[in-house]
Amino acid sequence: MTSPARRPSRVAKLPPRERILDAAEELFQSEGIRRVGVQAIADKAETTKMAIYRHFETKDELVAEWLRIVAADYRAAFDRVEAEHPGRPREQILGVARFIADGLPAVSYRGCPFINSIAELPDRSHPARLVIEQHKERQTRRLVGLCAQAGLTDPEQAAAEITFVLEGAQVSTQNGSIDRTGERLMRTVEGIVDRYRPAGDVPGSTTP
């Protein structure tokens, strides 16, 4: 997720902690977690290493906090589609898929921050890995809940298939193996949702 106004125009306007996170996000996304040192983050944030350690005990904690912010963007997307389509879980599911589809151009340039981070952090006890795994678990539970509300016959299986599509689309966009990924993603998710509707239920109708 990228903010509309990025560095360097806004960097001087940010409080120190946010300036550090802004710089860390840009560097972690463009160069990778392992390659970026604390001094590079300090330079980009126009601050000092000592200032960074006042806000974050370790670099690992800084990485974890960055990923918490990314995870919050995804939670906000769920909240937004639920508010936009009250009582219409099918449309909420498709709204989540649209959020991912709309973000694919950024993924093609920078990659998915979760996928990239997992590749660099094999230790599952790393605080950032814990953030990712907890986020994915919450997201799956929420998607299963939407599938249940939509009356799908096997909410857990439907949610699993949708998750495979959403995450697979991001990987395929990142490696350039599939074209028109956003369009294909939406068609596939719609097909999964409609395939798991009870017999006789009309696609696009609200849950009784």
Buried (B, 14 or more C-beta within 10 A) or exposed (E): BEEEEEBEEBBEEBEBBBBBBBBBBBBBBEEBBEEBEBEBBBBBBBBEEEBBBEBBEEBBBBBBBBBBBBBEBBEEBBEBBBEEBEEBBBBBBBBBBBBBBEBBEBBBEBBBBBBBBBEBBEEEEBBBBEBBEEBBEBBBEBBBBBBBBBBBEEBEBBBBBBBEBBBBBBBBBBEEEEEEBBEBBBEBBBEBBBEBBEEEBEEEEBBE
